[in-house]
Amino acid sequence: MIITSLLDTDLYKFSMMQVVLHHFPAAQVQYRYKCRTPNINLHPYIDEIRQEIHALCQLRFNEDELNYLRQLRFIKSDFADFLGLFQLPERCIRVEYGDKPGELSIEVEGPWLHTILFEIPVLAIVNEVYFRNTQPQPDWEEGRRRLQSKMELVLTDADLIDFKIAEYGTRRRFSKAWHNEVVATLKSTMGAHFAGTSNVLMAKNHSVLPLGTMAHEYLQACQALGPRLRDSQIYAFEVWA
């Protein structure tokens, strides 16, 4: 099972979800998966992906997770209470063979409030299922060497003494285990250069700052939900405030 906690997602999903609960609880949305890398054959892995998504839809927030969210300064008590009842609706997601060779069609359709948390874990699931089948013996040492060389670009440059880096890799990660190692290594090696991570579970487990505000998803939705297209961004920020 790849996703074992609903916190294994980006922080801005929760900040946006809270606004949706308070202002757009009846909004209906559709998400559609697109693999941006050409010539990738995902057909052999459709059953594994479906099984992982089924497991994802069984998850609920536990009290420890809810208490962590409650201590984040922007999380309101009614939103935390709502999350205590939350479960991803499996009926709202479909995984089928796509029209092109090797392509998968993954579509989510339903209430925005109840489907907003699908995106990040589904992307992570597709990636990890693909890579655990195509790279069964990963070259971990090469990965560590590349990570070390990139950290040294910052650590050895006196002009970058105030430079900070944030980790935002959940949706494109090779695997959850590698993601965990990267965050742990950044924390132990980068010191004050490491600002934190967008992944709420990783932030919780490694006692680092969770980062994120909103995605383009929110501004796009407000183009449709707001009173006038030309005023959509003003509307989005006013509602957010």
C-alpha positions in Angstrom: 0.0 0.0 0.0 1.6 3.2 -1.2 -0.6 5.9 0.5 -1.1 5.0 4.2 -2.2 8.5 5.4 -4.4 11.2 4.0 -1.7 13.7 5.3 0.5 12.4 2.5 -0.4 15.3 0.3 0.5 19.0 -0.2 -0.4 21.5 2.4 -2.2 23.8 -0.1 -4.8 21.1 -0.6 -6.0 21.6 2.9 -5.9 25.4 2.7 -8.0 25.3 -0.5 -10.3 22.6 0.9 -11.1 24.8 3.9 -12.2 27.6 1.6 -14.2 25.2 -0.4 -16.0 24.0 2.7 -16.8 27.5 3.8 -17.7 29.1 0.4 -18.2 26.5 -2.3 -19.6 23.3 -0.7 -21.9 22.6 -3.6 -19.4 23.2 -6.4 -19.0 20.3 -8.9 -15.6 19.7 -10.6 -13.8 17.3 -12.9 -10.1 16.3 -12.9 -8.4 14.5 -15.8 -5.0 12.8 -15.6 -2.4 13.5 -18.2 1.0 11.8 -18.5 3.3 14.5 -19.9 6.1 12.0 -20.7 5.7 10.6 -24.2 5.8 6.9 -25.0 5.1 5.7 -21.5 3.1 2.4 -21.4 0.9 2.4 -18.3 -1.4 -0.4 -19.5 0.3 -3.3 -17.7 -0.2 -1.5 -14.4 -3.8 -0.6 -14.5 -4.9 -3.3 -12.0 -2.2 -2.3 -9.5 -3.2 1.4 -9.8 -6.8 0.5 -9.3 -5.9 -1.5 -6.2 -3.9 1.3 -4.7 -6.7 3.8 -5.4 -9.2 1.4 -3.7 -6.9 1.3 -0.7 -6.6 5.1 -0.7 -10.4 5.4 -0.5 -10.5 3.3 2.7 -8.3 5.8 4.6 -9.6 8.1 7.3 -7.9 10.7 9.4 -6.9 9.5 12.9 -6.9 11.7 16.0 -3.1 12.2 15.9 -3.3 13.5 12.4 -6.3 15.7 13.2 -4.5 17.2 16.2 -1.5 18.0 14.0 -3.7 19.8 11.6 -5.5 21.7 14.4 -2.2 23.2 15.6 -1.6 24.8 12.2 -2.6 28.4 12.7 -4.9 28.7 9.7 -6.9 25.5 10.3 -10.3 26.3 11.8 -12.0 24.0 14.2 -15.0 23.3 12.0 -12.8 22.2 9.2 -10.8 19.8 11.4 -14.1 18.4 12.6 -15.2 17.9 9.0 -12.0 16.1 8.2 -12.7 13.7 11.1 -15.7 12.5 9.1 -14.0 12.6 5.7 -13.3 9.7 3.3 -12.4 9.9 -0.4 -15.4 8.7 -2.5 -14.3 5.8 -4.7 -17.5 6.3 -6.9 -16.1 9.6 -8.1 -12.9 8.2 -9.7 -12.6 6.0 -12.8 -9.4 4.4 -14.1 -9.7 3.0 -17.7 -7.6 2.4 -20.8 -7.0 5.5 -22.8 -7.5 6.2 -26.5 -3.8 6.2 -27.3 -1.3 3.3 -27.0 -0.2 2.8 -23.4 -2.3 5.7 -22.1 -4.5 5.5 -19.1 -7.7 7.6 -18.6 -8.0 8.6 -15.0 -11.0 10.9 -14.3 -12.4 12.3 -11.1 -15.8 14.0 -11.1 -18.0 15.1 -8.2 -18.3 17.6 -5.4 -15.1 19.7 -5.2 -15.2 19.5 -1.4 -15.1 15.7 -1.5 -12.7 15.2 -4.5 -10.0 17.8 -3.9 -7.7 15.4 -2.1 -7.6 12.9 -4.9 -5.0 14.7 -7.1 -1.7 14.4 -5.2 -1.9 10.8 -4.0 -3.2 9.6 -7.3 -0.3 11.1 -9.1 2.1 9.7 -6.5 0.5 6.2 -6.9 0.8 6.2 -10.7 4.5 7.2 -10.5 5.4 4.6 -7.8 3.5 1.8 -9.4 5.3 2.5 -12.7 8.7 2.8 -11.2 8.5 -0.2 -8.9 7.8 -2.3 -11.9 10.3 -0.8 -14.4 13.0 -0.1 -11.8 12.8 -3.1 -9.4 16.4 -2.5 -8.2 16.9 1.2 -8.1 20.4 2.7 -8.0 20.0 4.3 -4.6 23.6 5.3 -4.3 23.4 7.2 -7.6 20.4 9.0 -6.3 22.2 9.9 -3.1 25.2 11.1 -5.0 23.1 13.4 -7.2 21.3 14.8 -4.1 24.6 15.4 -2.3 26.0 17.2 -5.4 23.0 19.5 -5.5 23.2 20.3 -1.8 26.8 21.2 -2.2 26.0 23.8 -4.8 24.3 25.7 -2.0 26.5 24.7 0.9 29.8 25.6 -0.8 28.8 29.0 -2.2 29.3 31.9 0.1 27.0 34.1 -2.0 24.1 31.7 -1.1 24.4 32.1 2.7 20.8 33.3 2.9 19.4 31.0 0.2 16.6 28.7 1.2 15.2 25.6 -0.5 11.7 24.1 -0.1 10.8 20.5 -1.1 7.7 20.2 -3.3 8.1 16.8 -4.9 5.2 14.7 -3.7 3.3 14.4 -7.0 6.4 13.4 -9.0 8.3 11.3 -6.5 10.0 8.1 -7.4 8.6 6.5 -4.3 7.5 7.3 -0.8 10.6 5.7 0.7 12.9 7.9 -1.4 10.8 11.0 -0.7 11.2 10.3 3.0 15.0 9.9 2.7 15.3 13.1 0.7 13.4 15.1 3.3 15.4 13.6 6.1 18.7 14.3 4.3 17.8 17.9 3.5 16.9 18.5 7.1 20.1 16.9 8.5 22.4 18.4 5.9 21.1 21.8 4.8 20.5 23.4 8.2 18.9 26.8 7.9 18.9 26.6 4.1 16.1 24.0 4.3 12.8 25.9 4.6 10.5 22.9 4.8 8.3 20.7 2.7 4.9 20.9 1.0 4.1 17.4 2.2 2.1 17.5 5.4 3.0 13.9 6.5 6.7 14.4 5.9 6.6 17.8 7.8 4.9 16.0 10.7 7.2 13.1 10.8 10.4 15.1 10.4 9.3 18.1 12.5 9.8 20.6 9.7 7.6 23.4 8.5 4.8 22.5 6.1 4.7 25.0 3.2 2.1 26.1 0.7 -0.8 28.5 0.1 -2.9 27.8 -3.0 -2.7 26.2 -6.4 -3.7 27.5 -9.8 -6.7 25.1 -9.3 -8.3 27.6 -6.9 -7.9 30.6 -9.2 -9.2 28.6 -12.2 -12.2 27.5 -10.2 -13.0 31.1 -9.2 -13.1 32.0 -12.9 -16.1 29.8 -13.1 -17.6 30.4 -9.7 -17.1 34.1 -9.4 -19.5 36.8 -10.6 -17.4 38.0 -13.6 -14.4 36.5 -15.4 -12.6 39.9 -15.5 -12.9 40.1 -11.7 -12.2 36.5 -10.9 -8.8 36.9 -9.2 -10.0 39.8 -7.1 -13.0 37.6 -6.1 -10.7 34.7 -5.4 -8.5 36.7 -3.0 -11.4 38.4 -1.3 -13.1 35.0 -0.6 -9.7 33.6 0.6 -9.3 36.4 3.1 
